[in-house]
Amino acid sequence: MLFDTHAHYDDEQFDSDREALLSAMPKNGISLIVNASSNLKSAEAGLELAGLYPFMSAAVGVHPHDAKTMDESTIDRLDALLKHPKAVAVGEIGLDYHYDHSPRDIQKRRFRQQLELAGSVHKPVIIHDREATRDVLDILGDYPEVKGVFHCYSGSWETAKLLLDRGWYLSFTGVITYKNARRSHEVIEKMPRDRIMIETDCPYLAPEPMRGRRNSSLHLRYVAEKLAEILGISFDEAAALTTDNGKRFFGI
């Protein structure tokens, strides 16, 4: 059984078949899913889904793309949502300097506010970092009590080691099945096995051989198969390893 530690089932790409797709997960080997949010509406939708499906939990937070939509009342609302029994993390939060959909100063301010919130409610965080690693690490250094996971990790071993030394986890998507993913393979080979998680980030980043199609947790097996190949272990061992790590990280 597999644990998809980062999905987006509130996304409109699932509007036509969400119920049928999610209902089929247990019989297709998916035992747990965490739905990550991008804004308040998304967080509320994720918690609603988590209430409908026993195998689902939700992360609550505002993505850097939507940081510009936040005001001072947003943190209070996030705080209230994090009291839900199915809310297991703050996320996804962080910085995105690739698209800059929100001004960088606003991204950083809202990122800090959500890290403070995570510390106050004693929840782990799910980090989005795109072309902003130095600033993300600098900001995280001001919140040593907060621990979390860098989702969709594709950075260097040097950065990975800094995070691992701080007690963080790294999560990998279908990107590790792509031909140009050698750097991610190197990180996986070197890192402690008790800090590895896997995810789909669906509906995005479908793995080979589904690349270019809408992604779902049903494709997580391709990520687990590639992870098993990289580590030189069986598929069942990779599935158990990553599921155990995910359950420990989220407190499930």
CYANA upper distance limits for C-alpha pairs under 8 A (distance plus 0.5 A):
  1 MET  CA     29 GLY  CA      5.23
  1 MET  CA     30 ILE  CA      5.99
  1 MET  CA     31 SER  CA      5.93
  1 MET  CA    239 ALA  CA      6.79
  1 MET  CA    240 ALA  CA      7.73
  1 MET  CA    243 THR  CA      8.17
  2 LEU  CA     29 GLY  CA      6.63
  2 LEU  CA     30 ILE  CA      5.30
  2 LEU  CA     31 SER  CA      6.07
  2 LEU  CA     32 LEU  CA      7.29
  2 LEU  CA    220 LEU  CA      8.01
  2 LEU  CA    221 ARG  CA      8.06
  2 LEU  CA    239 ALA  CA      5.97
  2 LEU  CA    240 ALA  CA      7.94
  2 LEU  CA    242 THR  CA      8.10
  2 LEU  CA    243 THR  CA      6.47
  3 PHE  CA     30 ILE  CA      6.70
  3 PHE  CA     31 SER  CA      6.38
  3 PHE  CA     32 LEU  CA      5.14
  3 PHE  CA     33 ILE  CA      6.32
  3 PHE  CA    198 ILE  CA      7.85
  3 PHE  CA    199 GLU  CA      8.00
  3 PHE  CA    239 ALA  CA      8.31
  3 PHE  CA    242 THR  CA      7.57
  3 PHE  CA    243 THR  CA      5.60
  3 PHE  CA    246 GLY  CA      7.42
  4 ASP  CA     30 ILE  CA      7.89
  4 ASP  CA     32 LEU  CA      6.70
  4 ASP  CA     33 ILE  CA      5.23
  4 ASP  CA     34 VAL  CA      7.00
  4 ASP  CA    198 ILE  CA      6.84
  4 ASP  CA    199 GLU  CA      5.13
  4 ASP  CA    200 THR  CA      6.89
  4 ASP  CA    217 SER  CA      6.80
  4 ASP  CA    220 LEU  CA      7.43
  5 THR  CA     32 LEU  CA      8.17
  5 THR  CA     33 ILE  CA      6.17
  5 THR  CA     34 VAL  CA      5.52
  5 THR  CA     35 ASN  CA      8.17
  5 THR  CA    197 MET  CA      7.59
  5 THR  CA    198 ILE  CA      6.80
  5 THR  CA    199 GLU  CA      5.50
  5 THR  CA    200 THR  CA      8.25
  5 THR  CA    246 GLY  CA      7.13
  6 HIS  CA     33 ILE  CA      7.51
  6 HIS  CA     34 VAL  CA      5.86
  6 HIS  CA     35 ASN  CA      6.35
  6 HIS  CA     36 ALA  CA      6.38
  6 HIS  CA    151 HIS  CA      8.15
  6 HIS  CA    199 GLU  CA      5.62
  6 HIS  CA    200 THR  CA      6.78
  6 HIS  CA    201 ASP  CA      5.79
  6 HIS  CA    202 CYS  CA      8.21
  7 ALA  CA     33 ILE  CA      7.60
  7 ALA  CA     34 VAL  CA      6.71
  7 ALA  CA     35 ASN  CA      5.32
  7 ALA  CA     36 ALA  CA      6.37
  7 ALA  CA    199 GLU  CA      7.60
  7 ALA  CA    200 THR  CA      6.61
  7 ALA  CA    201 ASP  CA      5.10
  7 ALA  CA    202 CYS  CA      5.54
  7 ALA  CA    203 PRO  CA      7.91
  7 ALA  CA    216 SER  CA      8.39
  7 ALA  CA    217 SER  CA      8.12
  8 HIS  CA     35 ASN  CA      5.88
  8 HIS  CA     36 ALA  CA      6.30
  8 HIS  CA     37 SER  CA      7.48
  8 HIS  CA    201 ASP  CA      7.07
  8 HIS  CA    202 CYS  CA      6.24
  8 HIS  CA    203 PRO  CA      7.13
  9 TYR  CA     14 PHE  CA      6.89
  9 TYR  CA     18 ARG  CA      7.74
  9 TYR  CA     35 ASN  CA      6.99
  9 TYR  CA     46 GLY  CA      7.85
  9 TYR  CA    202 CYS  CA      7.92
  9 TYR  CA    203 PRO  CA      8.13
 10 ASP  CA     14 PHE  CA      7.64
 10 ASP  CA     35 ASN  CA      8.48
 10 ASP  CA     42 SER  CA      6.84
 10 ASP  CA     45 ALA  CA      6.52
 10 ASP  CA     46 GLY  CA      6.70
 11 ASP  CA     15 ASP  CA      7.87
 11 ASP  CA    203 PRO  CA      8.03
 13 GLN  CA    203 PRO  CA      7.52
 13 GLN  CA    214 ARG  CA      8.35
 14 PHE  CA     18 ARG  CA      5.43
 14 PHE  CA    203 PRO  CA      8.47
 17 ASP  CA     21 LEU  CA      6.48
 18 ARG  CA     22 LEU  CA      6.57
 19 GLU  CA     23 SER  CA      6.48
 20 ALA  CA     24 ALA  CA      6.84
 21 LEU  CA     25 MET  CA      7.31
 22 LEU  CA     53 TYR  CA      8.40
 23 SER  CA     53 TYR  CA      8.41
 24 ALA  CA     28 ASN  CA      6.91
 25 MET  CA     29 GLY  CA      7.01
 25 MET  CA     30 ILE  CA      5.62
 25 MET  CA     31 SER  CA      7.74
 25 MET  CA    217 SER  CA      8.12
 25 MET  CA    218 LEU  CA      7.59
 26 PRO  CA     30 ILE  CA      5.60
 26 PRO  CA     31 SER  CA      6.09
 28 ASN  CA    218 LEU  CA      7.46
 30 ILE  CA    217 SER  CA      7.61
 30 ILE  CA    218 LEU  CA      7.76
 31 SER  CA     55 PHE  CA      6.68
 32 LEU  CA     55 PHE  CA      5.30
 32 LEU  CA     56 MET  CA      6.35
 32 LEU  CA     57 SER  CA      8.41
 33 ILE  CA     55 PHE  CA      6.81
 33 ILE  CA     56 MET  CA      5.31
 33 ILE  CA     57 SER  CA      6.82
 34 VAL  CA     56 MET  CA      6.23
 34 VAL  CA     57 SER  CA      5.24
 34 VAL  CA     58 ALA  CA      5.59
 34 VAL  CA     59 ALA  CA      7.25
 35 ASN  CA     46 GLY  CA      6.26
 35 ASN  CA     50 ALA  CA      8.42
 35 ASN  CA     56 MET  CA      7.70
 35 ASN  CA     57 SER  CA      6.77
 35 ASN  CA     58 ALA  CA      5.12
 35 ASN  CA     59 ALA  CA      6.55
 36 ALA  CA     43 ALA  CA      7.94
 36 ALA  CA     46 GLY  CA      7.67
 36 ALA  CA     58 ALA  CA      6.43
 36 ALA  CA     59 ALA  CA      5.22
 36 ALA  CA     60 VAL  CA      7.18
 36 ALA  CA     61 GLY  CA      8.37
 36 ALA  CA     91 GLY  CA      6.61
 36 ALA  CA     92 GLU  CA      6.46
 37 SER  CA     42 SER  CA      5.54
 37 SER  CA     43 ALA  CA      5.31
 37 SER  CA     46 GLY  CA      7.26
 37 SER  CA     58 ALA  CA      8.14
 37 SER  CA     59 ALA  CA      6.56
 37 SER  CA     60 VAL  CA      6.08
 37 SER  CA     61 GLY  CA      6.31
 37 SER  CA     62 VAL  CA      7.21
 37 SER  CA     63 HIS  CA      7.85
 37 SER  CA     91 GLY  CA      6.80
 37 SER  CA     92 GLU  CA      6.56
 38 SER  CA     42 SER  CA      6.28
 38 SER  CA     43 ALA  CA      7.49
 38 SER  CA     61 GLY  CA      6.80
 38 SER  CA     62 VAL  CA      5.31
 38 SER  CA     63 HIS  CA      5.04
 38 SER  CA     66 ASP  CA      7.47
 38 SER  CA     91 GLY  CA      8.09
 38 SER  CA     92 GLU  CA      6.90
 38 SER  CA     93 ILE  CA      8.49
 39 ASN  CA     43 ALA  CA      6.59
 39 ASN  CA     61 GLY  CA      6.65
 39 ASN  CA     62 VAL  CA      4.83
 39 ASN  CA     63 HIS  CA      6.83
 39 ASN  CA     66 ASP  CA      6.91
 40 LEU  CA     44 GLU  CA      6.71
 40 LEU  CA     60 VAL  CA      8.30
 40 LEU  CA     61 GLY  CA      7.61
 40 LEU  CA     62 VAL  CA      7.30
 40 LEU  CA     74 THR  CA      8.20
 40 LEU  CA     77 ARG  CA      8.39
 40 LEU  CA     78 LEU  CA      7.81
 41 LYS  CA     45 ALA  CA      6.73
 42 SER  CA     46 GLY  CA      6.54
 43 ALA  CA     47 LEU  CA      6.76
 43 ALA  CA     58 ALA  CA      8.00
 43 ALA  CA     59 ALA  CA      7.59
 43 ALA  CA     60 VAL  CA      5.60
 43 ALA  CA     61 GLY  CA      7.20
 43 ALA  CA     81 LEU  CA      8.37
 44 GLU  CA     48 GLU  CA      6.72
 44 GLU  CA     81 LEU  CA      8.06
 45 ALA  CA     49 LEU  CA      6.78
 46 GLY  CA     50 ALA  CA      6.66
 46 GLY  CA     57 SER  CA      8.32
 46 GLY  CA     58 ALA  CA      6.11
 46 GLY  CA     59 ALA  CA      8.15
 47 LEU  CA     51 GLY  CA      6.68
 47 LEU  CA     57 SER  CA      7.63
 47 LEU  CA     58 ALA  CA      6.14
 47 LEU  CA     84 HIS  CA      8.29
 47 LEU  CA     86 LYS  CA      7.24
 47 LEU  CA     87 ALA  CA      7.52
 48 GLU  CA     52 LEU  CA      7.04
 49 LEU  CA     53 TYR  CA      6.81
 49 LEU  CA     56 MET  CA      7.72
 50 ALA  CA     54 PRO  CA      7.22
 50 ALA  CA     55 PHE  CA      8.02
 50 ALA  CA     56 MET  CA      5.15
 50 ALA  CA     57 SER  CA      5.46
 50 ALA  CA     58 ALA  CA      6.81
 50 ALA  CA     86 LYS  CA      6.91
 51 GLY  CA     56 MET  CA      8.20
 51 GLY  CA     86 LYS  CA      7.81
 56 MET  CA     86 LYS  CA      8.39
 57 SER  CA     86 LYS  CA      5.54
 57 SER  CA     87 ALA  CA      6.73
 57 SER  CA     88 VAL  CA      7.13
 58 ALA  CA     86 LYS  CA      6.58
 58 ALA  CA     87 ALA  CA      5.50
 58 ALA  CA     88 VAL  CA      6.57
 58 ALA  CA     89 ALA  CA      7.69
 59 ALA  CA     87 ALA  CA      6.18
 59 ALA  CA     88 VAL  CA      6.24
 59 ALA  CA     89 ALA  CA      5.11
 59 ALA  CA     90 VAL  CA      5.82
 59 ALA  CA     91 GLY  CA      5.78
 59 ALA  CA     92 GLU  CA      7.63
 59 ALA  CA    126 ILE  CA      8.45
 60 VAL  CA     78 LEU  CA      7.22
 60 VAL  CA     81 LEU  CA      7.64
 60 VAL  CA     82 LEU  CA      7.12
 60 VAL  CA     87 ALA  CA      7.22
 60 VAL  CA     89 ALA  CA      6.83
 60 VAL  CA     90 VAL  CA      5.35
 60 VAL  CA     91 GLY  CA      5.74
 60 VAL  CA     92 GLU  CA      7.76
 61 GLY  CA     78 LEU  CA      7.24
 61 GLY  CA     90 VAL  CA      5.72
 61 GLY  CA     91 GLY  CA      4.83
 61 GLY  CA     92 GLU  CA      6.14
 61 GLY  CA     93 ILE  CA      6.69
 61 GLY  CA    114 GLN  CA      7.87
 62 VAL  CA     66 ASP  CA      6.74
 62 VAL  CA     67 ALA  CA      6.85
 62 VAL  CA     91 GLY  CA      7.15
 62 VAL  CA     92 GLU  CA      6.88
 62 VAL  CA     93 ILE  CA      6.29
 63 HIS  CA     67 ALA  CA      6.84
 63 HIS  CA     91 GLY  CA      7.71
 63 HIS  CA     92 GLU  CA      5.97
 63 HIS  CA     93 ILE  CA      5.29
 63 HIS  CA     94 GLY  CA      7.21
 63 HIS  CA    128 HIS  CA      8.10
 64 PRO  CA     93 ILE  CA      6.64
 64 PRO  CA     94 GLY  CA      6.26
 64 PRO  CA     95 LEU  CA      5.86
 64 PRO  CA     96 ASP  CA      6.56
 64 PRO  CA    101 HIS  CA      8.27
 64 PRO  CA    102 SER  CA      7.20
 64 PRO  CA    107 GLN  CA      6.04
 64 PRO  CA    111 PHE  CA      8.04
 64 PRO  CA    128 HIS  CA      8.39
 65 HIS  CA     96 ASP  CA      7.58
 65 HIS  CA     99 TYR  CA      8.45
 65 HIS  CA    100 ASP  CA      7.56
 65 HIS  CA    101 HIS  CA      5.50
 65 HIS  CA    102 SER  CA      5.98
 65 HIS  CA    107 GLN  CA      8.46
 66 ASP  CA     70 MET  CA      7.80
 66 ASP  CA    101 HIS  CA      7.91
 66 ASP  CA    102 SER  CA      7.09
 67 ALA  CA    102 SER  CA      6.50
 67 ALA  CA    106 ILE  CA      7.01
 67 ALA  CA    107 GLN  CA      6.02
 67 ALA  CA    110 ARG  CA      6.67
 68 LYS  CA    102 SER  CA      5.78
 68 LYS  CA    103 PRO  CA      7.80
 68 LYS  CA    106 ILE  CA      6.95
 68 LYS  CA    107 GLN  CA      7.86
 70 MET  CA     74 THR  CA      6.20
 70 MET  CA    110 ARG  CA      8.10
 71 ASP  CA     75 ILE  CA      8.34
 72 GLU  CA     76 ASP  CA      8.10
 73 SER  CA     77 ARG  CA      6.95
 74 THR  CA     78 LEU  CA      6.68
 75 ILE  CA     79 ASP  CA      6.52
 75 ILE  CA    113 GLN  CA      7.96
 75 ILE  CA    114 GLN  CA      7.76
 75 ILE  CA    117 LEU  CA      8.03
 76 ASP  CA     80 ALA  CA      6.84
 77 ARG  CA     81 LEU  CA      6.76
 78 LEU  CA     82 LEU  CA      6.61
 79 ASP  CA     83 LYS  CA      7.38
 79 ASP  CA    117 LEU  CA      7.59
 79 ASP  CA    121 VAL  CA      8.36
 80 ALA  CA     84 HIS  CA      8.13
 81 LEU  CA     87 ALA  CA      7.84
 82 LEU  CA     87 ALA  CA      5.86
 82 LEU  CA     88 VAL  CA      8.15
 82 LEU  CA     89 ALA  CA      8.33
 82 LEU  CA     90 VAL  CA      8.33
 82 LEU  CA    121 VAL  CA      8.28
 83 LYS  CA     87 ALA  CA      7.39
 88 VAL  CA    123 LYS  CA      7.20
 88 VAL  CA    124 PRO  CA      8.12
 88 VAL  CA    250 PHE  CA      6.21
 88 VAL  CA    251 GLY  CA      7.77
 89 ALA  CA    118 ALA  CA      8.31
 89 ALA  CA    123 LYS  CA      5.71
 89 ALA  CA    124 PRO  CA      5.58
 89 ALA  CA    125 VAL  CA      5.98
 89 ALA  CA    126 ILE  CA      7.49
 89 ALA  CA    250 PHE  CA      7.39
 90 VAL  CA    114 GLN  CA      7.95
 90 VAL  CA    118 ALA  CA      6.66
 90 VAL  CA    123 LYS  CA      7.02
 90 VAL  CA    124 PRO  CA      6.79
 90 VAL  CA    125 VAL  CA      5.17
 90 VAL  CA    126 ILE  CA      6.75
 91 GLY  CA    125 VAL  CA      6.14
 91 GLY  CA    126 ILE  CA      5.17
 91 GLY  CA    127 ILE  CA      7.22
 92 GLU  CA    125 VAL  CA      7.74
 92 GLU  CA    126 ILE  CA      5.41
 92 GLU  CA    127 ILE  CA      6.15
 92 GLU  CA    128 HIS  CA      6.61
 93 ILE  CA    111 PHE  CA      6.83
 93 ILE  CA    114 GLN  CA      7.98
 93 ILE  CA    125 VAL  CA      7.98
 93 ILE  CA    126 ILE  CA      6.78
 93 ILE  CA    127 ILE  CA      5.71
 93 ILE  CA    128 HIS  CA      6.16
 94 GLY  CA    107 GLN  CA      8.00
 94 GLY  CA    108 LYS  CA      8.27
 94 GLY  CA    111 PHE  CA      6.11
 94 GLY  CA    127 ILE  CA      5.78
 94 GLY  CA    128 HIS  CA      5.29
 94 GLY  CA    129 ASP  CA      6.36
 94 GLY  CA    136 VAL  CA      7.35
 95 LEU  CA    104 ARG  CA      8.29
 95 LEU  CA    107 GLN  CA      6.61
 95 LEU  CA    108 LYS  CA      7.41
 95 LEU  CA    111 PHE  CA      7.86
 95 LEU  CA    128 HIS  CA      6.78
 95 LEU  CA    129 ASP  CA      5.84
 95 LEU  CA    130 ARG  CA      7.05
 95 LEU  CA    132 ALA  CA      6.58
 95 LEU  CA    136 VAL  CA      7.17
 96 ASP  CA    100 ASP  CA      6.58
 96 ASP  CA    107 GLN  CA      8.50
 96 ASP  CA    128 HIS  CA      7.76
 96 ASP  CA    129 ASP  CA      6.37
 96 ASP  CA    130 ARG  CA      5.22
 96 ASP  CA    131 GLU  CA      6.98
 96 ASP  CA    132 ALA  CA      6.74
 97 TYR  CA    104 ARG  CA      7.83
 97 TYR  CA    130 ARG  CA      6.55
 97 TYR  CA    131 GLU  CA      5.90
 97 TYR  CA    132 ALA  CA      6.25
 98 HIS  CA    130 ARG  CA      6.62
 98 HIS  CA    131 GLU  CA      6.41
100 ASP  CA    104 ARG  CA      7.36
102 SER  CA    106 ILE  CA      7.19
102 SER  CA    107 GLN  CA      6.76
103 PRO  CA    107 GLN  CA      6.74
104 ARG  CA    108 LYS  CA      6.67
105 ASP  CA    109 ARG  CA      6.75
106 ILE  CA    110 ARG  CA      6.61
107 GLN  CA    111 PHE  CA      6.45
108 LYS  CA    112 ARG  CA      6.68
109 ARG  CA    113 GLN  CA      6.84
110 ARG  CA    114 GLN  CA      6.74
111 PHE  CA    115 LEU  CA      6.76
112 ARG  CA    116 GLU  CA      6.69
112 ARG  CA    139 ILE  CA      7.69
113 GLN  CA    117 LEU  CA      6.77
114 GLN  CA    118 ALA  CA      6.63
115 LEU  CA    119 GLY  CA      6.77
115 LEU  CA    125 VAL  CA      8.08
115 LEU  CA    143 TYR  CA      7.66
115 LEU  CA    146 VAL  CA      7.58
116 GLU  CA    120 SER  CA      6.78
116 GLU  CA    143 TYR  CA      8.06
117 LEU  CA    121 VAL  CA      6.77
118 ALA  CA    122 HIS  CA      6.24
118 ALA  CA    123 LYS  CA      5.67
118 ALA  CA    124 PRO  CA      7.06
118 ALA  CA    125 VAL  CA      7.30
118 ALA  CA    146 VAL  CA      7.35
119 GLY  CA    123 LYS  CA      7.18
119 GLY  CA    143 TYR  CA      8.37
119 GLY  CA    145 GLU  CA      7.07
119 GLY  CA    146 VAL  CA      6.08
122 HIS  CA    146 VAL  CA      8.28
123 LYS  CA    146 VAL  CA      8.32
124 PRO  CA    146 VAL  CA      7.04
124 PRO  CA    147 LYS  CA      5.85
124 PRO  CA    148 GLY  CA      5.29
124 PRO  CA    149 VAL  CA      8.30
124 PRO  CA    249 PHE  CA      8.15
124 PRO  CA    250 PHE  CA      7.72
125 VAL  CA    146 VAL  CA      7.91
125 VAL  CA    147 LYS  CA      6.94
125 VAL  CA    148 GLY  CA      4.96
125 VAL  CA    149 VAL  CA      6.96
126 ILE  CA    148 GLY  CA      6.25
126 ILE  CA    149 VAL  CA      5.67
126 ILE  CA    150 PHE  CA      6.68
126 ILE  CA    151 HIS  CA      6.92
127 ILE  CA    148 GLY  CA      7.72
127 ILE  CA    149 VAL  CA      6.57
127 ILE  CA    150 PHE  CA      5.32
127 ILE  CA    151 HIS  CA      6.44
128 HIS  CA    150 PHE  CA      7.07
128 HIS  CA    151 HIS  CA      6.80
128 HIS  CA    152 CYS  CA      8.43
129 ASP  CA    133 THR  CA      6.65
129 ASP  CA    136 VAL  CA      7.51
129 ASP  CA    150 PHE  CA      8.02
132 ALA  CA    136 VAL  CA      6.59
133 THR  CA    137 LEU  CA      6.54
134 ARG  CA    138 ASP  CA      6.64
135 ASP  CA    139 ILE  CA      6.59
136 VAL  CA    140 LEU  CA      6.60
137 LEU  CA    141 GLY  CA      6.61
138 ASP  CA    142 ASP  CA      7.61
139 ILE  CA    143 TYR  CA      7.82
140 LEU  CA    144 PRO  CA      7.36
140 LEU  CA    146 VAL  CA      8.40
147 LYS  CA    167 GLY  CA      7.37
147 LYS  CA    168 TRP  CA      6.40
148 GLY  CA    168 TRP  CA      5.93
148 GLY  CA    169 TYR  CA      6.83
148 GLY  CA    249 PHE  CA      8.48
149 VAL  CA    168 TRP  CA      6.24
149 VAL  CA    169 TYR  CA      5.02
149 VAL  CA    170 LEU  CA      5.79
149 VAL  CA    171 SER  CA      7.20
150 PHE  CA    168 TRP  CA      8.32
150 PHE  CA    169 TYR  CA      7.09
150 PHE  CA    170 LEU  CA      5.59
150 PHE  CA    171 SER  CA      6.70
151 HIS  CA    170 LEU  CA      6.77
151 HIS  CA    171 SER  CA      5.33
151 HIS  CA    172 PHE  CA      7.19
152 CYS  CA    170 LEU  CA      8.28
152 CYS  CA    171 SER  CA      6.09
152 CYS  CA    172 PHE  CA      5.42
152 CYS  CA    173 THR  CA      5.98
152 CYS  CA    199 GLU  CA      8.17
152 CYS  CA    201 ASP  CA      8.12
153 TYR  CA    170 LEU  CA      6.64
153 TYR  CA    171 SER  CA      6.31
153 TYR  CA    172 PHE  CA      6.10
153 TYR  CA    173 THR  CA      8.29
153 TYR  CA    184 SER  CA      7.99
154 SER  CA    172 PHE  CA      8.26
154 SER  CA    181 ALA  CA      8.48
154 SER  CA    183 ARG  CA      7.68
154 SER  CA    184 SER  CA      6.01
155 GLY  CA    159 THR  CA      7.14
155 GLY  CA    160 ALA  CA      7.48
155 GLY  CA    183 ARG  CA      7.94
155 GLY  CA    184 SER  CA      7.60
156 SER  CA    160 ALA  CA      6.70
156 SER  CA    183 ARG  CA      7.14
156 SER  CA    184 SER  CA      8.08
156 SER  CA    187 VAL  CA      7.63
157 TRP  CA    161 LYS  CA      6.45
157 TRP  CA    183 ARG  CA      8.29
157 TRP  CA    186 GLU  CA      7.74
157 TRP  CA    187 VAL  CA      5.76
158 GLU  CA    162 LEU  CA      7.03
159 THR  CA    163 LEU  CA      6.93
160 ALA  CA    164 LEU  CA      6.55
160 ALA  CA    170 LEU  CA      8.28
160 ALA  CA    187 VAL  CA      7.61
161 LYS  CA    165 ASP  CA      6.43
161 LYS  CA    191 MET  CA      8.19
162 LEU  CA    166 ARG  CA      6.98
163 LEU  CA    167 GLY  CA      7.07
163 LEU  CA    168 TRP  CA      5.83
163 LEU  CA    169 TYR  CA      7.97
164 LEU  CA    168 TRP  CA      5.48
164 LEU  CA    169 TYR  CA      7.03
164 LEU  CA    191 MET  CA      8.33
164 LEU  CA    195 ARG  CA      8.31
168 TRP  CA    195 ARG  CA      7.78
169 TYR  CA    195 ARG  CA      5.22
169 TYR  CA    196 ILE  CA      6.73
169 TYR  CA    197 MET  CA      7.86
170 LEU  CA    195 ARG  CA      6.85
170 LEU  CA    196 ILE  CA      6.05
170 LEU  CA    197 MET  CA      6.75
171 SER  CA    196 ILE  CA      6.44
171 SER  CA    197 MET  CA      4.94
171 SER  CA    198 ILE  CA      5.58
171 SER  CA    199 GLU  CA      7.14
172 PHE  CA    176 ILE  CA      7.45
172 PHE  CA    196 ILE  CA      8.28
172 PHE  CA    197 MET  CA      6.90
172 PHE  CA    198 ILE  CA      5.32
172 PHE  CA    199 GLU  CA      6.53
172 PHE  CA    223 VAL  CA      8.41
173 THR  CA    198 ILE  CA      6.49
173 THR  CA    199 GLU  CA      5.60
173 THR  CA    200 THR  CA      5.75
173 THR  CA    201 ASP  CA      7.35
173 THR  CA    205 LEU  CA      7.62
173 THR  CA    207 PRO  CA      8.12
173 THR  CA    223 VAL  CA      6.96
174 GLY  CA    178 TYR  CA      7.91
174 GLY  CA    199 GLU  CA      8.25
174 GLY  CA    200 THR  CA      6.86
174 GLY  CA    205 LEU  CA      6.42
174 GLY  CA    206 ALA  CA      6.19
174 GLY  CA    207 PRO  CA      4.46
174 GLY  CA    208 GLU  CA      7.62
174 GLY  CA    220 LEU  CA      8.11
174 GLY  CA    222 TYR  CA      7.78
174 GLY  CA    223 VAL  CA      5.86
175 VAL  CA    181 ALA  CA      7.15
175 VAL  CA    205 LEU  CA      7.10
175 VAL  CA    206 ALA  CA      8.28
175 VAL  CA    207 PRO  CA      6.76
176 ILE  CA    181 ALA  CA      5.82
176 ILE  CA    182 ARG  CA      8.37
176 ILE  CA    184 SER  CA      6.93
176 ILE  CA    185 HIS  CA      7.45
176 ILE  CA    207 PRO  CA      8.32
176 ILE  CA    223 VAL  CA      7.53
176 ILE  CA    226 LYS  CA      7.60
176 ILE  CA    227 LEU  CA      8.41
177 THR  CA    181 ALA  CA      7.52
177 THR  CA    207 PRO  CA      6.37
177 THR  CA    208 GLU  CA      6.26
177 THR  CA    222 TYR  CA      8.14
177 THR  CA    223 VAL  CA      7.25
177 THR  CA    226 LYS  CA      6.76
178 TYR  CA    207 PRO  CA      7.76
178 TYR  CA    208 GLU  CA      7.10
181 ALA  CA    185 HIS  CA      7.01
182 ARG  CA    186 GLU  CA      6.81
183 ARG  CA    187 VAL  CA      6.98
184 SER  CA    188 ILE  CA      6.75
185 HIS  CA    189 GLU  CA      6.63
185 HIS  CA    230 ILE  CA      7.08
186 GLU  CA    190 LYS  CA      6.84
187 VAL  CA    191 MET  CA      6.45
188 ILE  CA    196 ILE  CA      8.19
188 ILE  CA    227 LEU  CA      8.43
188 ILE  CA    230 ILE  CA      7.91
188 ILE  CA    231 LEU  CA      8.01
189 GLU  CA    230 ILE  CA      7.20
189 GLU  CA    231 LEU  CA      6.67
191 MET  CA    195 ARG  CA      7.96
191 MET  CA    196 ILE  CA      8.37
192 PRO  CA    196 ILE  CA      7.89
193 ARG  CA    241 LEU  CA      8.07
194 ASP  CA    241 LEU  CA      7.81
194 ASP  CA    242 THR  CA      8.44
194 ASP  CA    245 ASN  CA      6.45
195 ARG  CA    245 ASN  CA      6.95
196 ILE  CA    242 THR  CA      6.66
196 ILE  CA    245 ASN  CA      7.21
197 MET  CA    242 THR  CA      5.51
197 MET  CA    243 THR  CA      8.00
197 MET  CA    245 ASN  CA      6.87
197 MET  CA    246 GLY  CA      6.56
198 ILE  CA    220 LEU  CA      8.34
198 ILE  CA    223 VAL  CA      7.62
198 ILE  CA    224 ALA  CA      7.81
198 ILE  CA    242 THR  CA      7.00
199 GLU  CA    217 SER  CA      8.42
199 GLU  CA    220 LEU  CA      7.23
199 GLU  CA    223 VAL  CA      8.35
200 THR  CA    204 TYR  CA      7.84
200 THR  CA    205 LEU  CA      7.37
200 THR  CA    206 ALA  CA      7.58
200 THR  CA    215 ASN  CA      7.57
200 THR  CA    216 SER  CA      7.13
200 THR  CA    217 SER  CA      6.60
200 THR  CA    219 HIS  CA      7.91
200 THR  CA    220 LEU  CA      6.48
201 ASP  CA    205 LEU  CA      7.06
201 ASP  CA    215 ASN  CA      8.38
202 CYS  CA    206 ALA  CA      7.73
202 CYS  CA    214 ARG  CA      7.87
202 CYS  CA    215 ASN  CA      5.34
202 CYS  CA    216 SER  CA      5.57
202 CYS  CA    217 SER  CA      7.50
203 PRO  CA    214 ARG  CA      5.74
203 PRO  CA    215 ASN  CA      4.84
203 PRO  CA    216 SER  CA      6.30
204 TYR  CA    214 ARG  CA      7.02
204 TYR  CA    215 ASN  CA      6.07
205 LEU  CA    211 ARG  CA      7.56
205 LEU  CA    212 GLY  CA      8.35
205 LEU  CA    215 ASN  CA      7.04
206 ALA  CA    210 MET  CA      6.14
206 ALA  CA    211 ARG  CA      5.27
206 ALA  CA    212 GLY  CA      7.07
206 ALA  CA    213 ARG  CA      6.92
206 ALA  CA    214 ARG  CA      7.11
206 ALA  CA    215 ASN  CA      5.12
206 ALA  CA    216 SER  CA      8.10
206 ALA  CA    219 HIS  CA      7.77
207 PRO  CA    211 ARG  CA      5.67
207 PRO  CA    215 ASN  CA      8.37
207 PRO  CA    219 HIS  CA      7.61
207 PRO  CA    222 TYR  CA      7.06
207 PRO  CA    223 VAL  CA      7.38
208 GLU  CA    222 TYR  CA      7.81
210 MET  CA    215 ASN  CA      8.12
210 MET  CA    219 HIS  CA      8.32
215 ASN  CA    219 HIS  CA      7.28
216 SER  CA    220 LEU  CA      7.98
219 HIS  CA    223 VAL  CA      8.00
220 LEU  CA    224 ALA  CA      6.92
221 ARG  CA    225 GLU  CA      6.51
222 TYR  CA    226 LYS  CA      6.77
223 VAL  CA    227 LEU  CA      6.65
224 ALA  CA    228 ALA  CA      6.57
224 ALA  CA    235 PHE  CA      7.04
224 ALA  CA    238 ALA  CA      6.64
224 ALA  CA    239 ALA  CA      6.86
225 GLU  CA    229 GLU  CA      6.77
225 GLU  CA    235 PHE  CA      6.19
225 GLU  CA    238 ALA  CA      8.19
226 LYS  CA    230 ILE  CA      6.71
227 LEU  CA    231 LEU  CA      6.67
227 LEU  CA    238 ALA  CA      7.28
228 ALA  CA    232 GLY  CA      6.24
228 ALA  CA    233 ILE  CA      5.48
228 ALA  CA    234 SER  CA      6.15
228 ALA  CA    235 PHE  CA      6.00
228 ALA  CA    237 GLU  CA      8.05
228 ALA  CA    238 ALA  CA      5.89
229 GLU  CA    233 ILE  CA      7.04
229 GLU  CA    234 SER  CA      8.18
233 ILE  CA    237 GLU  CA      6.76
233 ILE  CA    238 ALA  CA      7.24
234 SER  CA    238 ALA  CA      6.80
235 PHE  CA    239 ALA  CA      6.60
236 ASP  CA    240 ALA  CA      6.63
237 GLU  CA    241 LEU  CA      6.43
238 ALA  CA    242 THR  CA      6.60
239 ALA  CA    243 THR  CA      6.51
240 ALA  CA    244 ASP  CA      6.49
241 LEU  CA    245 ASN  CA      6.73
242 THR  CA    246 GLY  CA      6.56
243 THR  CA    247 LYS  CA      6.65
244 ASP  CA    248 ARG  CA      6.67
245 ASN  CA    249 PHE  CA      6.58
246 GLY  CA    250 PHE  CA      6.62
247 LYS  CA    251 GLY  CA      6.10
247 LYS  CA    252 ILE  CA      5.25
248 ARG  CA    252 ILE  CA      7.09
